[in-house]
């Protein structure tokens, strides 16, 4: 049985909520909210509190099961149909993240390398992470996330006079319509934090870790969006595809470190790979719960190849991902807000479910790759 500390849960939550979100979403938020783009993070965070509460309630009712197990044990037929739907959902999410990280890596580090080669290398790397199970992902996040957090916290000290706080004016005249529209785009990426209950047993998904992870992740998103506003400027921010990369390019430490953005990118890429490994692990978990007799470790490779191929089938260029955020938010609302509330109202533990949960716990534990 896997046991995880509150610190590990917090770090994984921050990684899922922040890592992919600040890559290009702030530019969409800035296009609608203007100088109050940072408020869009608050709007998305408030909405996310509702499904987090629902997942915590389900975790208290089914302490020895993850959410996939809960759905299947409560109603095998409907649960498996719903699980299959979530598999398609997470497959699209994995394909989106794989395309974003590949394109960002090509932009920053490997401009001359073909796109499909970079994507294949990334896929091979994350397969080995996901094959190690949730313990490996937790340990990697515990190793690299403090480095990433420290990097983000020290960035404001290097900008100095480059920060222009007049970009935040007027402070007291928010465009509420624009903030709500920007929050719509921000939610579709910050909602990735809700993947955790699908792979952790209810007793491991503790309120302290869930709420603190969400709070710290939201604080970092507000910090990063605000930095982009005061350093890059809102008029330029809303026209950039990768504002996070442009923000790193503004760092300048003497002539010797005039490409400090390479150093920052080198620190952030491992965290992005852990995020992708988590996506792949959730997909492998779904397959394992659909077919209990299938060995999970053997499914990581074919599922990874499926996601690799799907990323080229679903998206043909990065502009499509940029525009896809508008429709993707509606899908995320259906499956990560409405569905958790419905499950919270309908699912109740029963003796059969408890016995099945104890049997699965004894036979499989919490990790589907073993």
C-alpha positions as CSV (number, residue, x, y, z in Angstrom):
1,X,0.0,0.0,0.0
2,X,1.3,3.4,-1.0
3,X,1.4,6.2,1.6
4,X,2.1,9.8,0.6
5,X,2.9,12.8,2.8
6,X,1.1,16.0,2.7
7,X,4.2,17.7,1.3
8,X,4.2,15.4,-1.7
9,X,0.5,15.9,-2.4
10,X,1.0,19.7,-2.2
11,X,4.0,19.7,-4.6
12,X,2.2,17.4,-7.1
13,X,-0.9,19.7,-7.0
14,X,1.2,22.8,-7.6
15,X,2.9,21.1,-10.5
16,X,-0.4,20.0,-12.2
17,X,-2.1,23.4,-11.7
18,X,0.8,25.7,-12.7
19,X,3.2,23.9,-15.1
20,X,1.3,23.8,-18.3
21,X,-1.0,26.7,-17.4
22,X,1.5,29.5,-17.5
23,X,3.0,28.5,-20.8
24,X,0.6,30.4,-23.0
25,X,-2.7,30.8,-21.2
26,X,-1.8,34.3,-19.7
27,X,-1.8,35.8,-23.1
28,X,-5.4,34.7,-23.6
29,X,-6.3,36.0,-20.2
30,X,-4.6,39.3,-20.9
31,X,-6.5,39.7,-24.2
32,X,-9.8,39.8,-22.4
33,X,-9.0,41.1,-18.9
34,X,-6.3,43.7,-19.8
35,X,-4.5,45.0,-16.7
36,X,-6.6,42.7,-14.5
37,X,-5.4,39.5,-16.1
38,X,-4.1,38.2,-12.8
39,X,-7.7,38.3,-11.5
40,X,-8.6,35.5,-14.0
41,X,-6.6,33.1,-11.9
42,X,-8.7,33.9,-8.8
43,X,-11.9,33.4,-10.7
44,X,-10.8,29.9,-12.0
45,X,-9.5,29.0,-8.5
46,X,-12.8,29.8,-6.9
47,X,-14.7,27.6,-9.3
48,X,-12.2,24.8,-8.7
49,X,-13.0,24.8,-5.0
50,X,-16.4,23.1,-5.7
51,X,-15.1,19.9,-7.5
52,X,-12.2,19.6,-5.0
53,X,-14.7,19.6,-2.2
54,X,-16.8,17.0,-4.0
55,X,-13.7,14.7,-4.6
56,X,-12.8,15.0,-0.9
57,X,-16.3,13.9,0.1
58,X,-16.0,10.9,-2.2
59,X,-12.6,10.1,-0.8
60,X,-14.1,10.1,2.7
61,X,-16.8,7.7,1.6
62,X,-14.4,5.4,-0.3
63,X,-11.1,5.6,1.6
64,X,-9.6,2.4,0.1
65,X,-10.5,3.2,-3.5
66,X,-9.5,5.8,-6.2
67,X,-12.2,7.5,-8.2
68,X,-11.9,5.0,-11.1
69,X,-12.4,2.1,-8.7
70,X,-15.3,3.9,-7.0
71,X,-17.2,4.3,-10.3
72,X,-16.7,0.7,-11.4
73,X,-17.5,-0.8,-8.0
74,X,-20.7,1.2,-7.6
75,X,-22.1,0.2,-10.9
76,X,-20.0,-2.0,-13.1
77,X,-21.8,-1.3,-16.4
78,X,-22.4,2.5,-16.1
79,X,-19.1,2.9,-14.3
80,X,-17.1,1.3,-17.1
81,X,-18.9,3.4,-19.7
82,X,-18.1,6.6,-17.7
83,X,-14.6,5.4,-17.2
84,X,-14.2,4.9,-21.0
85,X,-15.4,8.5,-21.5
86,X,-12.9,9.8,-19.0
87,X,-10.2,7.8,-20.9
88,X,-11.0,9.7,-24.1
89,X,-11.0,12.9,-22.1
90,X,-7.5,12.3,-20.6
91,X,-6.2,11.1,-24.0
92,X,-7.1,14.5,-25.5
93,X,-5.5,16.2,-22.5
94,X,-2.3,14.1,-22.9
95,X,-2.1,14.9,-26.6
96,X,-2.6,18.6,-25.9
97,X,0.2,18.7,-23.3
98,X,2.5,16.6,-25.4
99,X,2.1,19.0,-28.3
100,X,2.6,22.1,-26.2
101,X,5.8,20.8,-24.5
102,X,7.2,19.6,-27.8
103,X,6.6,22.9,-29.5
104,X,8.0,24.8,-26.6
105,X,11.2,22.6,-26.5
106,X,11.6,23.1,-30.2
107,X,11.3,26.9,-29.8
108,X,13.7,27.2,-26.9
109,X,16.3,24.5,-27.3
110,X,16.1,22.4,-30.5
111,X,15.1,24.7,-33.4
112,X,16.7,22.5,-36.1
113,X,15.3,19.2,-34.8
114,X,12.2,17.8,-36.6
115,X,9.0,18.2,-34.5
116,X,8.1,14.5,-34.6
117,X,11.6,13.5,-33.3
118,X,11.3,15.8,-30.3
119,X,7.8,14.5,-29.6
120,X,9.0,10.9,-29.8
121,X,12.0,11.6,-27.4
122,X,9.6,13.2,-25.0
123,X,7.2,10.3,-25.2
124,X,9.9,7.8,-24.6
125,X,11.1,9.7,-21.5
126,X,7.7,10.0,-19.9
127,X,6.9,6.3,-20.5
128,X,9.7,5.2,-18.2
129,X,8.4,7.7,-15.6
130,X,4.9,6.4,-15.8
131,X,6.0,2.8,-15.8
132,X,7.6,3.4,-12.4
133,X,4.1,4.2,-11.0
134,X,2.7,6.9,-8.8
135,X,5.6,6.5,-6.3
136,X,8.1,7.5,-9.0
137,X,6.0,10.5,-10.1
138,X,5.6,11.7,-6.5
139,X,9.3,11.3,-5.8
140,X,10.3,13.2,-9.0
141,X,7.9,16.0,-8.2
142,X,9.4,16.2,-4.7
143,X,12.8,16.6,-6.3
144,X,12.2,19.0,-9.2
145,X,9.3,21.1,-7.9
146,X,11.2,22.8,-5.1
147,X,13.9,23.8,-7.7
148,X,11.1,25.2,-10.0
149,X,9.4,27.0,-7.2
150,X,12.7,28.5,-6.1
151,X,13.4,29.6,-9.6
152,X,10.0,31.3,-9.9
153,X,10.4,33.0,-6.6
154,X,13.8,34.5,-7.4
155,X,12.9,35.8,-10.8
156,X,11.4,39.1,-9.6
157,X,14.7,40.0,-8.0
158,X,16.5,39.8,-11.3
159,X,14.1,42.1,-13.2
160,X,14.7,45.2,-11.2
161,X,13.9,48.4,-13.1
162,X,12.3,46.3,-15.9
163,X,9.1,46.1,-13.9
164,X,6.6,48.8,-14.8
165,X,3.8,48.7,-12.3
166,X,1.8,51.3,-14.2
167,X,0.8,48.4,-16.5
168,X,-1.6,47.4,-13.7
169,X,-3.5,50.7,-13.7
170,X,-6.3,51.6,-13.3
171,X,-6.5,49.3,-10.2
172,X,-10.1,50.1,-9.2
173,X,-11.8,49.8,-12.6
174,X,-11.9,46.1,-13.4
175,X,-13.6,44.9,-16.6
176,X,-15.7,42.1,-15.0
177,X,-16.9,40.8,-18.3
178,X,-13.3,40.5,-19.6
179,X,-12.1,38.9,-16.3
180,X,-14.8,36.3,-16.5
181,X,-13.9,35.5,-20.1
182,X,-10.2,35.3,-19.2
183,X,-11.1,33.0,-16.3
184,X,-12.9,30.8,-18.8
185,X,-9.7,30.2,-20.6
186,X,-7.6,29.9,-17.4
187,X,-9.9,27.3,-15.9
188,X,-9.4,24.8,-18.7
189,X,-5.7,24.4,-17.7
190,X,-5.8,25.0,-14.0
191,X,-8.4,22.2,-13.7
192,X,-5.6,19.7,-14.4
193,X,-5.2,19.6,-10.6
194,X,-8.3,17.5,-10.5
195,X,-6.5,14.5,-12.0
196,X,-5.1,13.5,-8.6
197,X,-8.3,11.9,-7.1
198,X,-8.4,9.5,-10.1
199,X,-5.1,7.8,-9.1
200,X,-4.9,8.2,-5.3
201,X,-7.0,6.4,-2.8
202,X,-9.4,8.5,-0.8
203,X,-7.4,8.3,2.4
204,X,-4.3,9.6,0.6
205,X,-6.2,12.5,-1.0
206,X,-6.3,14.5,2.3
207,X,-8.0,17.9,2.7
208,X,-4.8,19.5,4.0
209,X,-2.8,18.6,0.9
210,X,-5.6,19.3,-1.5
211,X,-6.4,22.7,-0.2
212,X,-2.9,23.9,0.4
213,X,-1.8,22.6,-3.0
214,X,-4.6,24.5,-4.7
215,X,-3.9,27.7,-2.7
216,X,-0.2,27.7,-3.4
217,X,-0.7,26.8,-7.1
218,X,-3.2,29.7,-7.4
219,X,-0.7,32.1,-5.7
220,X,2.1,31.1,-8.1
221,X,-0.2,31.6,-11.1
222,X,-1.1,35.1,-9.8
223,X,2.6,35.9,-9.4
224,X,3.5,34.7,-12.8
225,X,0.7,36.5,-14.6
226,X,1.5,39.7,-12.7
227,X,5.2,39.4,-13.6
228,X,4.3,39.0,-17.3
229,X,2.1,42.1,-17.1
230,X,4.7,44.4,-15.4
231,X,7.7,43.1,-17.3
232,X,6.4,42.5,-20.8
233,X,3.4,44.8,-20.8
234,X,-0.2,44.0,-21.4
235,X,-0.3,45.2,-25.1
236,X,2.5,42.9,-25.9
237,X,1.4,40.1,-23.6
238,X,-1.9,39.6,-25.4
239,X,-0.1,39.1,-28.7
240,X,2.5,36.5,-27.6
241,X,2.0,32.8,-28.1
242,X,4.5,31.8,-25.3
243,X,4.6,34.7,-22.9
244,X,6.4,32.5,-20.3
245,X,9.4,32.1,-22.6
246,X,9.4,35.8,-23.4
247,X,9.4,36.5,-19.6
248,X,12.4,34.3,-19.2
249,X,14.2,36.1,-22.1
250,X,13.9,39.4,-20.2
251,X,16.3,38.0,-17.5
252,X,19.8,39.4,-17.9
253,X,22.7,38.6,-15.7
254,X,25.8,40.3,-17.1
255,X,27.2,39.5,-20.6
256,X,28.3,36.0,-19.5
257,X,24.7,35.0,-18.8
258,X,22.8,36.9,-21.5
259,X,20.9,33.8,-22.4
260,X,19.6,33.1,-18.9
261,X,16.4,31.9,-20.4
262,X,18.1,28.7,-21.5
263,X,19.0,28.0,-17.8
264,X,15.4,28.7,-16.7
265,X,14.0,26.5,-19.5
266,X,16.4,23.7,-18.5
267,X,14.9,23.8,-15.0
268,X,11.3,23.9,-16.1
269,X,11.4,21.2,-18.7
270,X,11.8,18.3,-16.2
271,X,8.7,19.5,-14.3
272,X,6.8,19.5,-17.6
273,X,7.9,15.9,-18.3
274,X,6.6,14.9,-14.9
275,X,3.3,16.5,-15.8
276,X,3.1,14.5,-19.0
277,X,4.1,11.4,-17.1
278,X,1.1,12.0,-14.8
279,X,-1.2,12.3,-17.8
280,X,0.1,9.0,-19.1
281,X,-0.2,7.3,-15.7
282,X,-3.8,8.4,-15.4
283,X,-4.5,6.8,-18.9
284,X,-2.8,3.6,-17.8
285,X,-4.8,3.6,-14.6
286,X,-8.0,3.9,-16.6
287,X,-7.1,0.9,-18.8
288,X,-6.2,-1.1,-15.7
289,X,-9.6,-0.4,-14.1
290,X,-11.4,-1.2,-17.3
291,X,-9.6,-4.6,-17.6
292,X,-8.5,-5.7,-14.1
293,X,-6.6,-8.8,-15.4
294,X,-4.4,-6.7,-17.7
295,X,-0.9,-6.0,-16.4
296,X,-0.7,-2.2,-16.1
297,X,3.1,-2.1,-16.7
298,X,2.6,-3.6,-20.2
299,X,-0.1,-1.0,-21.1
300,X,2.1,2.0,-20.6
301,X,3.9,1.6,-23.9
302,X,0.9,1.1,-26.2
303,X,-1.0,3.9,-24.4
304,X,1.9,6.2,-24.8
305,X,2.1,5.4,-28.5
306,X,-1.6,6.0,-28.8
307,X,-1.2,9.4,-27.2
308,X,1.8,10.2,-29.5
309,X,-0.2,9.3,-32.6
310,X,-3.3,11.1,-31.3
311,X,-1.4,14.3,-30.8
312,X,-0.8,14.5,-34.5
313,X,-4.3,13.4,-35.4
314,X,-6.2,15.8,-33.1
315,X,-3.9,18.9,-33.7
316,X,-2.1,19.9,-36.8
317,X,-0.4,23.1,-35.4
318,X,0.0,25.1,-32.2
319,X,-2.6,27.7,-33.3
320,X,-5.3,25.0,-33.0
321,X,-4.3,24.3,-29.4
322,X,-4.4,28.0,-28.7
323,X,-8.0,28.3,-30.1
324,X,-9.1,24.9,-28.7
325,X,-9.0,26.3,-25.1
326,X,-12.4,28.0,-25.6
327,X,-14.2,24.7,-26.4
328,X,-12.1,22.7,-24.0
329,X,-13.3,24.7,-21.0
330,X,-16.9,23.5,-21.7
331,X,-15.7,19.9,-21.7
332,X,-13.8,20.4,-18.5
333,X,-16.8,22.0,-16.8
334,X,-19.0,18.9,-17.7
335,X,-16.5,16.3,-16.5
336,X,-14.7,18.1,-13.7
337,X,-17.5,20.2,-12.1
338,X,-20.9,18.8,-13.0
339,X,-19.9,15.1,-13.0
340,X,-18.1,15.3,-9.6
341,X,-21.2,16.8,-8.0
342,X,-23.4,14.2,-9.6
343,X,-21.1,11.4,-8.3
344,X,-21.0,13.0,-4.9
345,X,-24.9,12.9,-4.8
346,X,-25.3,9.4,-6.1
347,X,-22.4,7.3,-4.9
348,X,-22.7,5.8,-1.5
349,X,-20.6,3.0,0.0
350,X,-22.1,-0.5,0.4
351,X,-20.9,-3.7,1.8
352,X,-20.2,-5.2,-1.6
353,X,-18.2,-2.1,-2.6
354,X,-16.3,-2.3,0.7
355,X,-15.4,-5.9,0.2
356,X,-14.4,-5.3,-3.4
357,X,-12.3,-2.4,-2.3
358,X,-10.5,-4.5,0.3
359,X,-9.9,-7.2,-2.2
360,X,-8.5,-4.8,-4.8
361,X,-6.3,-3.3,-2.1
362,X,-4.9,-6.6,-1.0
363,X,-4.4,-7.9,-4.6
364,X,-3.3,-4.8,-6.5
365,X,-2.6,-2.1,-4.0
366,X,-2.9,1.5,-5.3
367,X,-0.5,1.3,-8.2
368,X,-1.8,-0.3,-11.4
369,X,1.7,-0.9,-12.9
370,X,2.5,-3.6,-10.3
